[in-house]
Amino acid sequence: MNCELLATCSALGYLEGDKYHKEPDCLESVKDLIRYLRHEDETRDVRQQLGAGQILQNDLLPIITQHGQDKPLFDACIRLMVNLTQPALLCFGKIPSDATFRHHFLQVVTYLQGYKEAFANEKVFTVLSETLYNLLQLDWEQRQEEDNLLIERILLLIRNVLHVPADPTEEKNVDDDASVHDKLLWAIHMSGMDDLLKFLASAQSEQQWSMHVLEIISLMFRDQTPELLVSAGQSRSTQEKQKDTQELEVLRQKELAEKRSRTLQRGTR
């Protein structure tokens, strides 16, 4: 990380145990990072350096979960995270054919996968869903331009995170283990964000967000075939049935053994 970028990141604050202490220049530092990203080179050097420094995991997420009452800072962090999480294809325009640029492209994808794992956190989505809920409680005439921008950015952030491709070599899941995508969907469900998305999809007054919601729902079910969705849970229920059958057989054999034992005892007498 170059010195200027490192100094800016250091001015955000620091994590001490579970407590995040923000510096006085935290908001200005977030705005500076947004400016740096606007002027990054074609290798996407700035987002690669921020990804390597795990700024999103160690600074931005703790800031929004612990300092959400600081609205200007919260808004700036959401804006920065929308930029950081945008798909690699959008950053590079296409999958590079040049070996050097292909390396940079894959590096950005790797950092995005790290972000997706960090977002699979109920606490993060609880903050996002509460913020979105409060914004949607406002009537149209009460909403300011910045309120609408924040609604859109939260939806874009969810879209970006869901868009990140899976990394099967890293996850190495066995059958029925939850993938990072599954954990992300669970965090969305537990935070109540899925109910807000359903409201946005069906409310006549919120039609302007319908394309964002449609994209989010589409990405939630990515890589899932209709057959797989229909059969979801059936393999586990079959295993449970087999387990129940085995347990019953063990009990039956135990009962037969006890019965034979009682018969032998009677014969001895």
N, C-alpha and C positions, 0 to 999 in steps of 0.2 A: 504494500500500500504506500503510495507516495506521501510525502511529509504533510502537504496541505490537506489532503483527504484524511490522513490519520489525525491531524490536529482537530479537524472538524468533528470527526467521530468521537474523539476524546471529550469534546465540549458538550456532548449530549448528556452524559451522566455515567453512573456506574451501578452495577448490581452487587449488593452486599447480602449474601444469603438469598432470601426471597424478596427482599426489599430493594426497590429501585430508587436511587437518589438522583434526581435530575439536577443538572447544573443551571445557573442563572441564564446562560446563553443557549439553552436547549432548543427553544423555538427557532432562533436564528440559525442554529446549526442544521436543523431539519430543512429549513428553507434553502440553506447553502447546498445541501446534498441534492435537493430537487434541481437546483441550478446546474450542479456538476453533471447530473444525468442528462440534462438537456444538451450539454455540449460534449458528451462522450464521443470517442472516435469510433470508426467502423468495426473495430474488434470488440466493442462494448466493454472497454477497459474499466470504466467506473463501476458498472454493476458487477463485474467480475471481482473487483477489489472489495466491494461491499459484501458480496456473497462469501468471499474467503474470510472476511472479518466477522461474519455472522451477525451483522448489525441488526437485521430484522429479528432474529431469535433473541439476541442478548439485550437489545435496546428498544426497538420499536414496539414489539409486543408487550414487554413489561410496562412501557410508558402508557399505552392505551388501556391496559387492564388496571393500572394503579393510579394513573393521573388523568383519567377520563373526564374529570370535572373541569380541567383546563381546556376549554373548548377550542381556542385557536391552535393549541399544541396538538390536540386530538385530531382536528381537521387536517393539519399539516402532515401528521404521521400517516393518516389514511391515504392522503394524496401521494405521499412518497411510496407507500406500500403498493398502491395500484401500479405505479411505474415499475417498481422492482419485480413485481410478480407477473408482468405481462409476458405472454408466450414468447419463447425464443424465436419462433418463426416470424413473429411480428417485429422483433428487434432486428433480425437479419434480412427480412424480406423474403427469403427462401432458404432451403437447406443448402449450405455452401458446397460447391464441388471441389474447391481448393482445399488441400489438406490442412493448411494452417488455419483457415477460417472455419473449417469443419471442427477442428479441435476447440476453438473458441465457442462455437455453437454448442457443442456437447458439454463444455464446461458450464455454460449458462444453464443448460437443462439440469445438470447435476445440482447446482445451487437452488434452482426452482423446486427440485424434489425435496431438498432440505427444508425449504419454506413450507411445502405442503405438509410435511410431517410435523412441523412446529404449529401449524394451524389446526391440527387434529386435537384440539384442546377445548373442552367445554367452557372453560373460563373465558377464553378469547371470544368465542361465539356468543356467550351470554352478554358480554359488553356490546358486541355488534348488534345483537337482536334487541337489547334494551334501547340502544341509541336509535335504531330504525323504528322501533315501536313508538318512541316519544315523538319522532318526526312525523310519523303517519297519523298521530293523534291531532296534529295541527290541521285546521281547516285550510282550504286553498288560499283564502284571503289572508290568513295568518302566516303562511309560509314565505320566507324570504328566499332570494335567489341562492344564497349559500346553503339553505336547508335542502333545496332540490339538488344542488350539486353534491351534498354529502350523501343523500339517498342514492344517487346514481353511482357515486364512488364506492359505497359499501357493496352495492350489487355487482359492480365491476370487479371488486376485490374478491368476492365469493366466486364469480365466474372464472377469474384468473387462476385461483387456487385449485378449483375443481378441474381446470383444463390441463394441469400439469400431468404428464404421462407417468405411468407406474414404472418402477425400476425393479423388475422381477429378480435380477441377480442379487440385489441388495436385500429385498424382502424375504426371499427364500421361504415362503409360507408353505406349510403342509395343508392338506384339504381341511376346509372349515375354519382355518385361522383367519382372523380379521386382517385385511390389507390396510395400508395407510389410507386408501380411498374409503374403505369401510369405516375406519375410525373417524375420518372426517365427516362422513354422513351421520355417524352416531352423535358427534359433537353438535352438528347442525340440528339434529332431532331433539337432543336433550336441552338445548338452549331455547327451543321454541322458534328457531328461525324458519323451520319448514312451515309452520302455521302462518307466519308473516308472508312467506312466499306464496302460499295458497290464497291468502287475502289479496295480495297484489295481482295475482292472476285472475281473480274473479270480480274484484271491485270495479264498477263502472267508472268511478272517479279517478282510478289509478292506472288507466289504460296506457299512459305514456311509458310505463315501465314494463309493459307486456313482453317486448322482445328480449329484454334482459332476463326476465323470469323464465321465458321459454328456453333461452340458451342455458341457463343454470340447470333447469330440470333435465334438459337433454344431456348435459355433462354429468349429472348425478347418476344417470343410467348408462353411461358410456361403457363400452365393451360388454354389455349385457344383452343377451338374445332373449326374445320373448319366452322361448322354451326354458331357458335358465331361470328367468324370473318366476315362471309358473311352478317350477320344481324346487324353488328355494325352500330350504328347510326339510325337504322330503328325505334327503340322504341322512340327515341327522336323526329324523324320526325313525327311520329304518334301523339305524344303529341302536337307538334307544329300545326299539322293540326287541332286537336281538339280545340286548343286555338284560331286558326284563325276562325273556325266555330262558336265558342262561341262569339267572338268579332263581327262577321258579324250579328249574331242573335240579339245581344244587339243593334247594329246600326239599324237593321231592325225594332225592337220594338220601338226604339226612333223615327224613321221616321214615323211609324204608329201613335204613340201618338201625334206627331206634326200635322199630317194630320187630326186626329180626332179633335184636338184643333181648327184648322183653320175652319173645317166644322161647329163646334159649334158656333164659332164667327160669321160666315156668317148667320147662322140661327137666331141668336140674333138680328142682324141688320135687 
